Amino acid sequence: MSMYKDLAPTPRTIMTPGPVEVDPRVLRAMSFPILGQFDPEFTALMNETMSMLRQLFRTGNEWAFPVDGTSRSGLEAVLVGLIEPGDKVLVPIYGRFGHLLAEIAGRCGAEVITIEKEWGFVFSREELELAVKQHRPAVVAVVHGETSTGRLQPLEGLGALCHELGALLVVDAVATIGGVRLDTDHLMLDAVIGGTQKCLSVPAGMAPLTYNDRAAAKLLRRKKIERGLAADDADDDPLLRPIQSNYLDLSQLQDYWSPARLNHHTEATSMLYALREGLRLVLEEGLEERFARHLLHEKALIAGLEAMGLLLFGDPGCKMPVVTCIMIPDGVDGESVRAMLLEQFGIEIASSFGPLKGKIWRIGAMGYSCSKRNVLLTLGALEAVLLRHGFEPHRACAVQAAMDVYAAEAAAAEAAAEADVTP
Ligand SMILES: *Cc1c(COP(=O)(O)O)cnc(C)c1O
């Protein structure tokens, strides 16, 4: 008899900024039989996924496909492809993931220039524009939604300026894609990387991304076909500065995602099924409707937290709708609260990193996890757990305040529906 028991993970209510709960339809998609990666039935699914990704990113770009690996692999693929050693790369940092972009750019051999904001705030349009004008970088890399601090960086105007000055603009939209509005073409973003395990509610393991012709031109200049695949094994061009990564070489990956179907890695079949089903769910719901859903649950969650007497962290003017950061009250052990929420209620919330470690909790309300049920359960459980930790919340207020938000929304929807039918 085996000493290892059957796999039986406890169902959890996951209210973190990822990974989040996955729609049962996506889990079901992952259990279907494997297809070969050049099987026409499979390549048709690849093409459909590309077409749905274009809608998700709101772009007419030819290139929109996933890289196999977590979101970080998408960030690395874009940066290692677009940064030639010695290139100046500007990274505005306002939290942990900005530091990650700078760190990856450094490893790509860039001359990295950073500007930093205190955690909890974002850059003004003027500050970003000034930095680009002053440093004239080849690449600007910035985070759209910074999960470590729960802030959202507005990007209006930055794309146009980068185009004017010849810089490529790369955006980490891992935590926002599918939950918060981001219009790739309208904002003139050259490359955008999304995440699966956040607002798309697909397991971690793929990084959907898109890039335009300006970015593709730079990749193409650095393109190197592997020996054994090229038609003739001509000597390598000595002037070529090839992309340093083989696995994350977008110039080769895009050939696998094109009709050429160049052989590269083995596609992660079950993950592609999952991503395709996750995208189908997003488009069925509608992007606008999905953004509105995230805003509604954010509103109810904030109403409940504030009614309890808790304080939110960060500048409210740039709050990210899908992540809510709470100041841990004085004298309360934040980790003990998180542990009790998990053990007693099966609810997971997050802590934070670096300067915010031990200071804030982060509640994510993303994708399939972003629901009335989860918000109400989390508020009720948090009140109970805080009482057990000696913090006196305004008792029995939190869930009521959130229910008021839902009731007001339902009434408004009903009134709108009535107005629609009255001639
Ligand atoms: C989660 C996250 C990442 C990293 O994603 P992985 O899937 O863990 O590699 C990068 N950027 C942001 C803004 C994130 O929230």
The ligand as an SDF file (V2000), in Angstrom:
LIG
                    3D

 15 15  0  0  0  0  0  0  0  0999 V2000
    2.2950   38.6120   -9.7530 C   0  0  0  0  0  0  0  0  0  0  0  0
    3.0410   39.6560  -10.4490 C   0  0  0  0  0  0  0  0  0  0  0  0
    4.1940   39.3750  -11.2080 C   0  0  0  0  0  0  0  0  0  0  0  0
    4.8810   38.0340  -11.2250 C   0  0  0  0  0  0  0  0  0  0  0  0
    4.1200   37.0220  -11.6830 O   0  0  0  0  0  0  0  0  0  0  0  0
    4.5420   35.4650  -11.5890 P   0  0  0  0  0  0  0  0  0  0  0  0
    3.4160   34.8020  -12.2840 O   0  0  0  0  0  0  0  0  0  0  0  0
    4.6090   35.1590  -10.1380 O   0  0  0  0  0  0  0  0  0  0  0  0
    5.8130   35.2700  -12.2700 O   0  0  0  0  0  0  0  0  0  0  0  0
    4.7810   40.4120  -11.9220 C   0  0  0  0  0  0  0  0  0  0  0  0
    4.2720   41.6560  -11.8740 N   0  0  0  0  0  0  0  0  0  0  0  0
    3.1880   41.9700  -11.1390 C   0  0  0  0  0  0  0  0  0  0  0  0
    2.6870   43.3770  -11.1270 C   0  0  0  0  0  0  0  0  0  0  0  0
    2.5480   40.9940  -10.3980 C   0  0  0  0  0  0  0  0  0  0  0  0
    1.4790   41.3060   -9.6490 O   0  0  0  0  0  0  0  0  0  0  0  0
  1  2  1  0
  2  3  1  0
  2 14  2  0
  3  4  1  0
  3 10  2  0
  4  5  1  0
  5  6  1  0
  6  7  2  0
  6  8  1  0
  6  9  1  0
 10 11  1  0
 11 12  2  0
 12 13  1  0
 12 14  1  0
 14 15  1  0
M  END
$$$$
